[in-house]
Amino acid sequence: MPTAVPTKNRPGGADAATAGASGTRLPGPVRERRPALIAFGLVLVVGGALGSALVVHRSGDRVDVLVARHDIAPGELLTADDLGTARVAADGAATVPAGALANFVGTYATTRIPADTLVNRMGAQ
């Protein structure tokens, strides 16, 4: 003998239809708020934006530095014709400002300096 399921216990039965109409719904799960996680996310977004702005701003800073016009052998006497200038981004590298040309003329190269290479203080003494 088949048993009949009452309408009020069946999904979509009388209780489901009347629950929506009468406004007696069960409360949904409480959503847990995490203010520390939200603050951390905001710090990451603001930090990333500031970092990007700094990179864009610094990429426009260019300075004149000394470069070798041709290959210079170790021990070779440096003249003004051996060195030229180039504009490069100032990123804190060990470069020599173009205004220091007089300090290098008359010195000797301590290492091989390939053509079109930035001159640093270790290359000439």
C-alpha positions as CSV (number, residue, x, y, z in Angstrom):
1,M,0.0,0.0,0.0
2,P,1.5,3.3,-1.1
3,T,1.8,6.0,1.5
4,A,0.8,9.5,0.7
5,V,3.2,12.3,1.6
6,P,1.4,15.3,3.1
7,T,1.4,18.4,1.0
8,K,3.0,20.5,3.7
9,N,6.2,18.5,3.8
10,R,6.7,18.2,0.0
11,P,8.9,20.7,-1.8
12,G,6.8,23.2,-3.6
13,G,3.8,22.1,-1.5
14,A,1.3,24.3,0.3
15,D,3.8,25.4,2.9
16,A,6.3,26.6,0.3
17,A,3.7,28.5,-1.5
18,T,2.3,30.2,1.6
19,A,5.7,30.9,3.2
20,G,6.6,33.3,0.4
21,A,3.2,35.0,0.5
22,S,3.1,35.4,4.3
23,G,6.7,36.6,4.6
24,T,7.8,34.0,7.2
25,R,11.1,33.0,5.6
26,L,14.0,31.6,7.5
27,P,16.9,34.1,7.9
28,G,19.8,33.5,5.6
29,P,23.3,32.7,7.0
30,V,25.0,35.7,8.6
31,R,27.8,37.0,6.5
32,E,31.0,37.3,8.4
33,R,32.7,40.7,7.9
34,R,36.5,40.9,8.0
35,P,37.5,44.6,8.4
36,A,41.2,43.7,8.6
37,L,41.1,41.9,5.3
38,I,39.3,44.8,3.7
39,A,41.9,47.2,5.0
40,F,44.7,45.0,3.8
41,G,43.2,44.9,0.3
42,L,42.9,48.7,0.3
43,V,46.5,49.1,1.4
44,L,47.6,46.8,-1.5
45,V,45.6,48.7,-4.0
46,V,46.8,52.1,-2.9
47,G,50.4,50.8,-2.6
48,G,50.3,49.4,-6.1
49,A,48.9,52.7,-7.5
50,L,51.7,54.7,-5.7
51,G,54.4,52.3,-6.9
52,S,53.2,52.5,-10.5
53,A,53.0,56.3,-10.3
54,L,56.6,56.4,-9.0
55,V,57.9,54.2,-11.8
56,V,56.2,56.4,-14.4
57,H,57.5,59.6,-12.8
58,R,61.1,58.3,-12.5
59,S,61.2,56.9,-16.0
60,G,61.2,60.5,-17.3
61,D,64.3,61.6,-15.3
62,R,67.2,61.4,-17.7
63,V,70.8,62.6,-17.2
64,D,73.9,62.9,-19.4
65,V,76.6,60.3,-18.6
66,L,79.9,59.3,-20.0
67,V,80.2,56.5,-22.6
68,A,83.1,55.0,-24.5
69,R,83.0,56.0,-28.2
70,H,85.1,53.0,-29.2
71,D,86.7,49.9,-27.6
72,I,89.2,50.9,-25.0
73,A,91.9,48.4,-24.0
74,P,93.2,48.1,-20.4
75,G,96.1,50.5,-19.7
76,E,95.2,52.8,-22.6
77,L,95.5,56.6,-21.9
78,L,92.0,58.2,-22.1
79,T,91.6,61.3,-24.1
80,A,88.5,63.5,-24.7
81,D,88.0,61.8,-28.1
82,D,87.7,58.4,-26.4
83,L,84.6,59.4,-24.3
84,G,81.2,60.7,-25.4
85,T,77.9,61.4,-23.7
86,A,74.5,59.8,-23.7
87,R,71.2,60.5,-22.0
88,V,70.0,57.7,-19.8
89,A,67.4,57.2,-17.1
90,A,68.8,58.0,-13.7
91,D,68.0,54.9,-11.7
92,G,70.8,55.0,-9.2
93,A,73.3,53.0,-11.3
94,A,77.0,53.6,-10.9
95,T,77.3,56.0,-13.8
96,V,79.6,59.0,-14.2
97,P,78.0,62.4,-15.0
98,A,79.0,64.0,-18.3
99,G,80.4,67.0,-16.3
100,A,83.2,64.7,-14.9
101,L,84.9,64.4,-18.3
102,A,87.8,66.4,-17.2
103,N,88.4,64.0,-14.3
104,F,88.9,61.1,-16.7
105,V,91.0,62.7,-19.4
106,G,94.6,61.8,-18.8
107,T,93.9,58.7,-16.8
108,Y,94.4,55.1,-17.8
109,A,91.7,52.5,-18.3
110,T,92.0,49.7,-15.7
111,T,89.7,47.3,-17.6
112,R,88.5,46.8,-21.2
113,I,85.7,49.2,-22.0
114,P,83.6,48.1,-25.0
115,A,82.2,50.7,-27.4
116,D,79.0,52.5,-26.4
117,T,79.3,51.2,-22.8
118,L,78.6,53.5,-19.8
119,V,81.8,54.5,-18.1
120,N,82.0,53.9,-14.3
121,R,84.6,54.9,-11.8
122,M,86.2,51.5,-11.8
123,G,86.9,51.5,-15.5
124,A,89.5,54.4,-15.3
125,Q,91.9,55.5,-12.7
